[in-house]
Amino acid sequence: MACFDQIKKSNKLFYQDIIAELCEIKEYKRNPLFFFDNEEKIFKNKIKKKYHISKRDIIIGIYPGSGKKWISKRWNIKNYISLVELIIKNTNDLKIFIICGIDEQDLFNEIIKLKSDRIIIPEVIKEIRKLAVYLSLCNLLVTGDTVSLHFANAFSTNTVALIGPTSPAELYLASGKIFRPKDRCECFYESYCKLERHCLDSITPQIIFNNIAKYLKILSR
């Protein structure tokens, strides 16, 4: 699978199942395990206090990046901005965390232009464990195939995953839904998309918002 993309494309097993089979492990849980130390727990409480987050608040997290290596995994930043605008227009009270990692300064520069007292945009987060703290505060996360997806599994966060040039069959979600493009991805496992129209562009902000709305009904019960 590592050497031949066609074999990887044809795979139908979750990554965790593949590793378990290789290691001859019969009983296991697919969710990764992640634990905060005392300093990180204190940091989490500071974030809650800083942004006035209470137990009653519903937090939608948006992670628009994918690091420097896999630019092709990104949904267009304009789509994320349109999605945020749809959420603000059609919902009340909930807060939106827009989180960018150290390799996503370009996305941060675009996101920071959004203005609403319901949007929380921390500075670019440089430490991966602090990134995990921010992600752990989200009730629902919108992301691509990147580190935030795996943290969401560790926290059993409701996840809306936009998966384009990688294999969705390998990706396990503890809770949520994977969205695949209507158009075939021609740039499978390539760092940059060479086409004028990216396959992920066939997934519209309205489609993603409609799915978010379903989760919000469940969360508000």
URZIVEN-V107360 format. One line per field, one symbol per residue. phi: phi as a letter, one per 20 degrees, with the letter a starting at -180 (. if undefined). burial: I if it has 9 or more other C-alpha atoms within 8 Angstrom, else O. A space follows every 50 residues. Layout:
phi = ???
burial = ???
//
This chain:
phi = .fecfffffefcdfgfffffffeldedadfffdbceeffffffffffgff dledfffddeecdeebmefdffeffgfffffffgfffffdccmfddeddc efecfffgfeffffcafeedcffgeedfffgfffffeeebcdbdebgfff fgffelfgcdddddecefffeedfbqbeddffefeedgldfceeefdfgf ffeegffffgfggffffffef
burial = OOOOIOOIOOOOOIIOIIOIIOOOOOOOOOOIOOOOOOOIIOIIOOIIOO OOIOOOIIIIIIIIIIIOOIIIIIIOIOIIIIIIOIIIOOOOOIIIIIII IIOIIOIIOIIOOOOOOIIIIOOIIOOOOIIIIIIIOIIIIIIIIIOIII IIIIOIIIIIIIIIIIIOIIOIOIIIOIIIIOOOIOIOOIIOIOOOOIII IIIOIOOIIOIIOOIOOOOOO
//
